[in-house]
Amino acid sequence: MTTKKDNKNTGLAYRVRSRFFAPPAEFDGCFTTFYQLELDVEGDARVTDYLQPEWGNIRFFAGAPPEGSIHNSRLANARCVVTGASSLPLKFSVGTARMWGIGFLPLGWARFVKSSAADLANVVADGEDHPAFAHFSHLCDTLCDPESSTEDQLAAIVETMRATMKPSRDDAKIRQVHRVLMDQNLVSVSDFADNCGMSVRTLERLSRRYFGFTPKLLMRRQRFMRSLVHFMLHSGAKWTDAMDEHYHDQAQFSREFRQFMTMSPSAYARLDHPILDSFVEARARIWGSAAQTLDKPG
């Protein structure tokens, strides 16, 4: 999908093109998607946007390298950018570039990433240097090469994942926790644990190790993301229409919004979203899910 737009605040012209590729069946439940995004910005200008809370990712750039920050973690001039699971926005700026993204679901994190998800929560880092991701660094030779074809790049991703996948002893439990997390009627940690068929203590351990956060925060993040995605997909919608039914009132939603996005709902709505608006719309239409956190676990 290709979208041409002008920044409503600066008048800057840019074009966004996104493509989504289904990982082979052997990786069922491991990835959100493999995706390619091409951004063309006039001149040497850059656009700025905010990634919403999501699962862990590794992204490869050919062209203008991005700059990004999340909480106290900052990165610039890296061609391989890794992020852990997040509960805060990643603010980034980027110029004309082609990017490959690989999103890791919790099962994929367990099988491919050499770190506890909690240790990398709300972190952005250089994937070529970070020990948890260094085994992917050779992909830069292909994915960061502007002359390499899309077919060759996709084949390199699949080959690398096939060679590095190591099943986890907790695979079945991770799948079960993820399935229950997707239940929109989930309201308490005790219900969460009961529906998983495990103790609260076991749920806490698995959640931090593979999902990055406590069960309570994961539930809150799901509720928030359902609301944010509804707002982003319905142009002209009011926040009161987008609010998840489990919010008691608008004041509670506003507090949650500030905690997850570090700004008010009205401040977020006033911002330009040159990447996310186009990407979320295309992802929902083509992939069937608008955000990583709303992807089902296979």
Legacy VTK file of the C-alpha trace (Angstrom):
# vtk DataFile Version 3.0
C-alpha trace
ASCII
DATASET POLYDATA
POINTS 298 float
0.000 0.000 0.000
1.360 3.440 -0.958
0.187 6.649 0.696
1.168 10.172 -0.354
0.647 12.900 2.228
1.621 16.361 3.372
2.516 17.074 6.976
-0.421 19.104 8.246
1.831 21.267 10.433
4.861 21.798 8.170
3.546 21.109 4.674
6.358 18.609 4.141
5.559 16.115 1.376
6.313 12.433 1.911
5.272 9.014 0.622
4.901 5.804 2.623
4.749 2.333 1.081
4.291 -0.789 3.210
4.255 -4.512 2.421
3.551 -7.438 4.740
4.837 -10.984 4.388
3.482 -14.012 6.230
6.234 -16.021 7.951
6.351 -19.718 6.927
4.130 -22.082 8.904
7.110 -23.556 10.757
7.326 -20.245 12.669
3.671 -20.266 13.739
3.183 -18.092 16.810
6.726 -16.664 16.738
6.338 -13.439 14.750
3.818 -10.684 14.287
4.888 -10.316 10.645
7.851 -9.650 8.389
7.266 -6.247 6.838
8.927 -3.774 4.540
8.370 -0.036 4.686
9.654 2.504 2.173
9.630 6.183 3.057
10.367 8.971 0.596
10.705 12.475 2.047
11.433 15.554 0.003
15.055 16.706 0.080
17.057 15.863 3.184
14.122 16.407 5.508
13.032 13.967 8.218
9.653 13.065 9.635
8.895 12.396 13.298
6.384 9.996 14.793
5.636 7.952 17.915
5.452 4.164 17.987
2.778 2.940 20.356
3.490 0.186 22.931
4.323 -3.084 21.177
6.215 -6.370 21.381
9.954 -6.658 20.707
11.284 -5.834 17.240
14.393 -5.769 15.122
14.499 -3.300 12.226
17.053 -2.908 9.427
17.507 0.384 7.551
18.920 1.242 4.139
19.145 4.974 3.595
18.823 7.631 6.271
19.433 6.031 9.692
16.772 6.758 12.316
17.052 8.496 15.647
14.912 7.178 18.472
14.278 7.383 22.191
12.079 5.567 24.655
12.075 6.521 28.320
15.803 6.894 29.218
17.054 4.852 26.246
18.312 6.662 23.115
19.880 5.618 19.826
21.128 7.327 16.666
22.963 6.351 13.466
22.384 2.603 13.762
21.347 0.569 10.731
20.057 -2.308 12.884
17.671 -1.088 15.597
16.298 -3.410 18.264
13.577 -2.665 20.770
12.249 -4.711 23.624
8.603 -5.008 24.552
7.332 -1.533 25.387
4.765 0.115 27.590
5.842 3.617 26.530
6.075 5.385 23.147
9.193 5.242 21.018
9.718 8.697 19.542
11.670 8.513 16.293
12.685 10.577 13.293
13.830 9.291 9.920
14.428 10.510 6.384
14.198 8.718 3.053
14.866 5.037 3.756
13.792 1.456 3.195
13.215 -0.579 6.328
12.676 -4.256 7.074
10.919 -5.054 10.338
10.630 -8.334 12.222
8.210 -8.369 15.138
8.695 -11.007 17.828
5.668 -12.379 19.625
6.478 -13.686 23.149
6.980 -17.212 21.793
9.398 -15.831 19.211
11.244 -13.905 21.895
11.685 -17.168 23.823
13.003 -19.011 20.765
15.201 -16.363 19.156
16.330 -13.677 21.633
19.085 -14.320 24.155
17.694 -12.220 27.004
14.826 -11.976 29.439
12.135 -9.735 27.976
11.988 -7.811 31.258
15.671 -6.867 30.928
15.024 -5.185 27.569
11.585 -3.718 28.283
11.350 -0.090 27.078
14.872 -0.254 25.615
16.134 0.723 22.150
19.618 -0.460 21.169
22.024 -1.124 18.293
21.358 -4.702 17.211
24.827 -5.155 15.740
26.399 -4.604 19.163
23.838 -6.000 21.592
24.640 -9.564 22.751
20.972 -10.605 22.747
20.663 -9.828 19.027
24.205 -10.084 17.639
23.399 -13.408 15.929
21.170 -11.430 13.552
23.792 -8.820 12.674
24.889 -10.559 9.468
21.446 -9.779 8.024
22.641 -6.187 7.648
24.715 -7.287 4.650
21.514 -8.068 2.745
18.711 -6.079 4.391
20.668 -2.815 4.525
21.837 -3.135 0.919
19.708 -0.865 -1.312
20.669 -2.949 -4.348
19.394 -6.224 -2.876
16.000 -7.390 -4.146
12.964 -7.813 -1.911
12.884 -11.532 -2.754
16.512 -12.043 -1.727
16.010 -10.074 1.449
12.939 -12.042 2.479
14.759 -15.297 1.742
17.662 -14.167 3.964
15.274 -13.494 6.846
13.628 -16.896 6.558
16.971 -18.711 6.245
18.359 -16.957 9.309
15.292 -17.661 11.418
15.285 -21.295 10.354
18.935 -21.669 11.362
18.631 -19.925 14.741
15.253 -21.069 16.120
15.546 -22.996 19.371
12.301 -24.263 20.975
11.811 -23.270 24.598
10.805 -25.580 27.440
8.015 -23.108 28.201
6.539 -23.009 24.663
3.148 -24.457 25.627
2.807 -22.190 28.655
3.760 -19.105 26.651
1.101 -19.886 24.058
-1.504 -20.384 26.775
-0.678 -17.121 28.548
-0.808 -15.247 25.239
-4.163 -16.790 24.274
-5.712 -15.806 27.601
-4.228 -12.294 27.403
-6.192 -11.727 24.204
-9.518 -12.258 26.029
-11.198 -8.850 26.104
-13.255 -9.869 29.150
-10.184 -10.414 31.323
-10.404 -8.127 34.373
-8.179 -9.495 37.161
-4.801 -11.172 37.595
-6.386 -14.026 39.529
-8.772 -14.715 36.634
-5.812 -14.445 34.264
-3.917 -17.123 36.207
-6.970 -19.378 36.623
-7.734 -19.243 32.904
-4.110 -20.156 32.191
-4.332 -23.109 34.571
-1.392 -21.920 36.662
-0.620 -20.114 39.899
-0.298 -16.334 40.038
3.373 -16.771 40.925
4.023 -18.893 37.825
2.116 -16.411 35.678
4.212 -13.552 37.074
7.447 -15.389 36.256
6.437 -16.272 32.708
5.035 -12.817 32.024
8.225 -11.021 32.972
10.546 -13.552 31.333
8.846 -13.727 27.934
6.337 -10.844 27.772
8.410 -8.145 29.489
5.929 -6.972 32.095
3.745 -8.062 34.989
0.349 -9.640 34.194
-1.458 -6.561 35.499
0.476 -4.196 33.235
-0.042 -6.506 30.250
-3.791 -6.446 30.824
-3.798 -2.656 31.095
-1.705 -2.359 27.937
-4.139 -4.550 25.984
-7.081 -2.434 27.098
-5.287 0.759 26.168
-4.175 -0.504 22.769
-7.684 -1.622 21.847
-8.805 1.959 22.513
-5.920 3.651 20.711
-6.238 1.488 17.601
-9.991 2.134 17.407
-9.283 5.874 17.470
-6.563 5.627 14.804
-8.717 3.568 12.443
-11.792 5.799 12.689
-10.951 9.231 11.341
-12.826 11.940 13.190
-13.747 9.650 16.075
-14.006 10.979 19.603
-11.971 9.472 22.401
-15.201 8.701 24.246
-16.217 6.491 21.305
-12.836 4.754 21.255
-12.594 3.992 24.977
-12.598 0.309 25.887
-15.685 -0.736 27.823
-13.595 -1.701 30.864
-12.643 1.926 31.562
-14.792 3.323 34.342
-14.850 6.851 32.952
-12.974 9.283 30.738
-10.796 10.456 33.624
-9.440 6.936 34.105
-8.791 6.609 30.380
-6.938 9.947 30.324
-4.718 8.840 33.225
-3.933 5.578 31.444
-3.220 7.429 28.207
-0.695 9.669 29.936
1.016 6.668 31.507
1.328 4.744 28.239
1.959 7.617 25.798
3.421 10.260 28.160
0.982 12.866 26.842
-2.720 13.642 26.957
-5.159 12.222 24.401
-5.753 15.696 22.971
-2.020 16.353 22.602
-1.590 13.051 20.780
-4.502 13.818 18.440
-2.930 17.147 17.444
0.324 15.521 16.355
1.173 14.449 12.835
1.605 10.693 12.478
3.245 10.406 9.045
4.281 6.767 9.489
1.823 5.302 11.967
-1.423 6.525 10.393
-0.562 4.936 7.053
1.047 1.845 8.557
-1.780 1.039 10.977
-4.408 1.451 8.278
-2.495 -0.768 5.848
-1.752 -3.369 8.513
-5.400 -3.628 9.518
-6.610 -3.908 5.919
-3.952 -6.277 4.604
-2.859 -8.216 7.675
-6.150 -8.194 9.591
-4.687 -6.680 12.757
-3.785 -3.035 13.207
-1.122 -3.403 15.927
1.341 -6.002 17.143
-0.176 -6.211 20.605
-3.504 -7.210 19.050
-2.015 -10.050 16.952
-3.217 -13.475 18.012
-0.600 -16.025 19.159
-0.802 -18.237 16.072
LINES 1 299
298 0 1 2 3 4 5 6 7 8 9 10 11 12 13 14 15 16 17 18 19 20 21 22 23 24 25 26 27 28 29 30 31 32 33 34 35 36 37 38 39 40 41 42 43 44 45 46 47 48 49 50 51 52 53 54 55 56 57 58 59 60 61 62 63 64 65 66 67 68 69 70 71 72 73 74 75 76 77 78 79 80 81 82 83 84 85 86 87 88 89 90 91 92 93 94 95 96 97 98 99 100 101 102 103 104 105 106 107 108 109 110 111 112 113 114 115 116 117 118 119 120 121 122 123 124 125 126 127 128 129 130 131 132 133 134 135 136 137 138 139 140 141 142 143 144 145 146 147 148 149 150 151 152 153 154 155 156 157 158 159 160 161 162 163 164 165 166 167 168 169 170 171 172 173 174 175 176 177 178 179 180 181 182 183 184 185 186 187 188 189 190 191 192 193 194 195 196 197 198 199 200 201 202 203 204 205 206 207 208 209 210 211 212 213 214 215 216 217 218 219 220 221 222 223 224 225 226 227 228 229 230 231 232 233 234 235 236 237 238 239 240 241 242 243 244 245 246 247 248 249 250 251 252 253 254 255 256 257 258 259 260 261 262 263 264 265 266 267 268 269 270 271 272 273 274 275 276 277 278 279 280 281 282 283 284 285 286 287 288 289 290 291 292 293 294 295 296 297
